[in-house]
């Protein structure tokens, strides 16, 4: 799912619970969410590119990427853990 689509979906969920006056404030939050999604995708692509450059078996690289993705989803805030 593209960043804008993800942010828009989140926006609709938030907007459903807000009144008309609160929606303007929530719109800026959606923009921030969109940026966070883009930053996370960038981080993952950079990490993947580093692993591809390593002289390892493709299955090992895939396993390491899967572990990092699972760590991301397991963290309480949903934010990537710093190394």
Secondary structure, DSSP 8 states (H G I E B T S, - for coil): --HHHHHHHHHHHHHHTS-HHHHHHHHHHHHHHHHHHHHHHHHHHHHHHHHHHSSS-HHHHHHHHHHHHHHHHHSTTS-----
